[in-house]
Amino acid sequence: MSELSIRALKAGYGRKSVLDGIDLDITKGEIVGLIGANGSGKTTLLKAIAGLLKPSGGEIRLQGEIASRMEARARAQRLAYLPQNSPVFWDITVEMLVSLGRLPHLKWRQTPTPADHAAIARAMESCHVLAFRDRPIGQLSGGERARVLLARALAGEPSLLLADEPTSSLDPGHAIDVMQKLQSLAKGGMSLVVVMHDLTLAARHCDRLVLLNARKIAADGPPAKVLTPERLAAGFGIRAFYQETQDGPLIVPVDRV
């Protein structure tokens, strides 16, 4: 059974169609990179999966269950959505923010149990933010806050993680750290769909790449088969340098086509 199964999905905003006829399956323990030009529908697809955008057609199933028929709490227990540059409106502590990731597992007015506190601590430790658990969010750098938000998503112990450009505000070193962390989560059995703009990071750390273009999936498969000159030209309008190295593929955009 697929962790996530999408059939004939249509989605958009008002009369604007963004996705039309999307078929996609994500298996347990797989990390899938979602790539494509700006406006190709990557974030729209994540929002539809997360239940934040109602599709205009098609079906989404989570572990075999029709997602639209699931209660919001049950859906939130199975998946976590990490939006790009998620704002934090209250200057609360790191630990308090991460603890919000446990809310889907708590009943109304229920205080966190020892198991909840353990999950929160594991999430902070895995994202290397445990050392500043008592610091206010407002005192963190952009990269530190990005890792805290990832910890919040992991605190809920989801089986599916949707991450929208999780490396966008990180320096190169921390970007590699985050992608390696996501790989380790996949090896542990979590399924991940990750929106990526850095094609080298995507190719090196994702099992599959899904290229969106013209409202549809233009390519789906191993990075080497998706990042061909023809598909890079059609999907991004670019010519790129591509080379296999001992550390994985290297893709450098060179020019417009």
C-alpha positions in Angstrom: 0.0 0.0 0.0 1.2 3.5 -0.9 1.7 6.0 1.9 0.3 8.6 -0.4 -1.7 7.9 -3.6 -3.0 10.7 -5.8 -5.3 10.1 -8.8 -6.5 12.6 -11.5 -6.0 15.5 -9.1 -7.1 18.9 -10.2 -6.5 22.0 -8.2 -6.2 25.8 -8.5 -7.4 29.1 -7.2 -10.8 30.4 -8.3 -11.0 30.0 -12.1 -7.2 29.6 -12.4 -6.3 26.0 -13.0 -2.8 25.1 -11.6 -2.8 21.3 -11.6 -4.8 19.1 -14.0 -4.7 15.3 -13.9 -2.0 14.6 -11.4 -1.3 10.9 -10.7 1.4 10.2 -8.0 2.3 7.5 -5.6 4.7 7.8 -2.6 5.8 4.6 -0.9 7.0 4.2 2.7 10.5 5.4 3.3 10.8 7.3 0.1 12.0 10.9 -0.3 10.6 12.5 -3.4 11.8 15.9 -4.7 9.2 18.1 -6.3 10.8 20.4 -8.9 9.6 22.9 -11.5 9.6 26.5 -12.4 7.9 29.2 -10.3 4.2 28.8 -10.7 4.3 25.2 -11.8 2.1 24.1 -8.9 4.6 22.6 -6.4 3.2 24.5 -3.4 -0.3 24.0 -4.6 0.2 20.2 -4.7 1.5 20.2 -1.1 -1.4 22.3 0.1 -3.9 20.0 -1.6 -2.3 16.9 0.1 -2.2 18.7 3.5 -5.9 19.6 3.2 -5.3 23.3 3.1 -6.6 23.6 -0.5 -9.7 21.8 -1.6 -9.1 20.1 -5.0 -11.5 20.7 -7.8 -11.3 17.1 -8.9 -9.6 13.7 -8.3 -8.7 11.8 -5.2 -6.0 11.8 -2.5 -5.5 8.8 -0.3 -3.4 8.5 2.9 -2.4 4.9 3.7 -5.4 3.8 1.6 -8.0 6.1 3.2 -9.6 8.9 1.3 -8.1 12.0 2.8 -11.2 14.3 2.3 -13.2 11.9 4.5 -10.7 11.9 7.3 -11.2 14.0 10.4 -8.7 16.9 10.6 -7.1 15.5 13.7 -6.5 12.1 12.1 -5.1 13.7 9.0 -2.8 15.9 11.1 -1.5 12.8 13.0 -0.4 11.2 9.8 1.2 14.1 8.0 3.0 17.3 8.8 3.3 20.3 6.5 6.4 22.5 6.7 5.6 25.6 4.6 8.2 27.9 3.2 9.3 30.8 5.4 6.5 30.0 7.9 5.9 33.1 10.1 5.9 33.0 13.9 3.6 35.6 15.3 4.5 35.1 19.0 7.9 35.5 20.5 7.6 32.2 22.4 10.5 29.9 23.4 11.9 27.3 21.1 10.6 24.4 23.2 7.1 25.9 23.3 7.0 26.3 19.6 8.2 22.7 19.0 5.6 21.5 21.5 2.9 22.8 19.2 3.7 19.9 16.9 2.1 17.5 19.4 -1.3 19.2 19.4 -2.9 16.6 17.0 -2.1 14.0 19.6 -3.7 15.9 22.5 -7.3 16.2 23.5 -8.9 19.5 24.4 -7.2 21.0 27.4 -5.0 17.9 27.8 -1.5 18.6 29.1 1.4 16.9 27.4 2.3 13.4 28.8 5.8 12.1 29.4 5.6 10.5 26.0 4.8 13.9 24.4 7.7 15.5 26.2 10.0 12.8 25.0 8.9 13.2 21.4 9.5 17.0 21.7 13.0 16.5 23.1 13.8 13.9 20.4 12.7 16.4 17.7 14.8 19.2 19.1 17.8 17.0 19.5 17.5 15.6 15.9 17.4 19.1 14.5 20.2 20.4 16.7 18.1 23.0 18.5 18.0 21.4 22.0 20.8 23.7 23.2 18.7 26.8 22.9 15.3 25.3 23.9 14.7 28.2 26.3 15.6 31.0 23.9 12.8 33.2 22.4 12.2 32.6 18.7 12.8 36.3 18.0 16.5 35.9 19.1 17.2 33.2 16.4 18.8 33.6 13.0 16.8 32.6 9.9 18.7 29.3 9.7 18.1 28.5 13.3 14.4 29.2 13.1 14.2 27.0 10.0 15.6 24.1 12.0 13.2 24.8 14.9 10.2 24.7 12.5 11.4 21.4 11.1 11.6 20.2 14.7 8.0 21.3 15.3 6.9 19.2 12.3 8.8 16.2 13.5 7.5 16.4 17.1 4.2 15.1 15.8 5.9 11.9 14.6 4.2 11.9 11.2 4.5 9.1 8.7 4.4 11.6 5.8 6.3 15.0 5.8 5.5 17.7 3.2 8.3 20.3 3.2 8.2 23.4 1.0 11.8 24.5 0.2 13.2 23.5 3.6 16.7 24.8 2.7 15.8 28.2 1.2 17.0 30.2 4.2 20.0 28.1 5.1 23.7 28.5 4.3 25.3 25.7 2.2 26.5 23.7 5.2 23.2 23.8 7.0 21.3 23.0 3.8 23.4 19.8 3.4 22.7 19.0 7.1 18.9 19.4 6.6 18.9 17.2 3.5 20.9 14.6 5.2 18.5 14.7 8.1 15.6 14.2 5.7 17.4 11.3 4.2 17.8 9.7 7.6 14.1 10.2 8.3 13.3 8.3 5.1 15.6 5.5 6.0 13.7 5.3 9.3 10.5 4.7 7.4 9.0 8.2 7.0 7.8 9.3 3.5 8.7 12.7 2.3 7.7 15.1 -0.4 10.1 18.0 -0.6 9.9 21.0 -2.9 13.4 21.9 -4.1 14.9 24.6 -6.3 18.5 23.6 -5.7 18.8 20.9 -8.4 22.1 19.5 -7.1 20.8 19.0 -3.6 17.6 17.5 -5.0 19.5 15.1 -7.3 21.9 14.0 -4.5 19.4 13.5 -1.7 16.1 12.4 -3.3 15.2 8.9 -4.4 13.0 10.3 -7.1 12.3 13.6 -8.8 8.9 14.8 -10.0 9.0 17.6 -12.5 5.9 19.7 -12.8 5.3 21.7 -16.0 2.2 23.0 -17.8 -0.2 21.8 -15.0 1.0 18.2 -15.3 3.8 15.9 -14.3 6.3 16.2 -17.1 8.7 13.6 -15.7 8.9 11.2 -12.7 11.8 9.0 -11.9 15.5 8.8 -10.8 17.3 12.1 -10.9 19.5 11.2 -13.8 16.4 10.4 -16.0 14.5 13.5 -15.0 17.3 16.1 -15.3 18.0 15.7 -19.0 18.9 18.6 -21.2 15.6 18.4 -22.9 13.5 18.4 -19.7 15.6 21.2 -18.1 14.9 23.3 -21.2 11.2 22.5 -21.3 10.6 22.7 -17.5 12.9 25.6 -16.6 13.9 27.2 -19.9 17.6 26.7 -19.1 20.7 25.0 -20.3 22.7 23.4 -17.5 26.0 21.7 -16.9 25.4 18.2 -15.6 28.2 15.8 -14.4 28.2 12.7 -12.2 30.8 12.8 -9.4 31.8 10.4 -6.7 29.6 12.5 -4.3 26.6 12.5 -6.6 25.3 14.6 -9.6 26.3 18.2 -10.0 23.9 20.5 -11.9 24.8 24.1 -12.6 22.4 26.3 -14.6 24.4 28.0 -17.4 22.0 30.1 -19.6 18.5 30.6 -20.8 17.3 28.7 -23.9 
